[in-house]
Amino acid sequence: MIEKQDAKKVVEVIGNNLIGVSHDAKNFQKLPDSFWGYFARGHDTKGAFGIILTYSENNQDVDNLIKMYEEWVEKNKNPKSDEVI
């Protein structure tokens, strides 16, 4: 279970990172019009975390990405602790 302070830090890092990206229009110049994604990685006091932000004009792209990630998590879950390895 993630502690309150760790959860706060995770959200703070993600928010600050996305704000930084949004301040520079050059970050969006080469993105395709129909589909793009953004990945950030960080850590709290107990471990690492990542965020994937995806945009698509086709709903199925996003649904497929989420399904693919859920399948990966299920396949890589440690059966003893429900922790992803």
WOHU-V249809 format. One record per pair of residues at least 24 apart in sequence whose ideal C-beta (glycine too) atoms are under 8 Angstrom apart, sorted by the first residue. I is the first residue (numbers start at 1). GAP is how many residues later the second one is. If there is no record, write none. Layout:
i->I gap->GAP
i->I gap->GAP
//
This chain:
i->2 gap->42
i->2 gap->44
i->3 gap->42
i->3 gap->43
i->5 gap->40
i->6 gap->38
i->6 gap->39
i->6 gap->40
i->7 gap->37
i->9 gap->35
i->9 gap->36
i->10 gap->32
i->10 gap->34
i->10 gap->39
i->13 gap->27
i->13 gap->29
i->14 gap->26
i->14 gap->28
i->14 gap->37
i->17 gap->25
i->18 gap->35
i->33 gap->24
i->34 gap->24
i->35 gap->26
i->37 gap->28
//
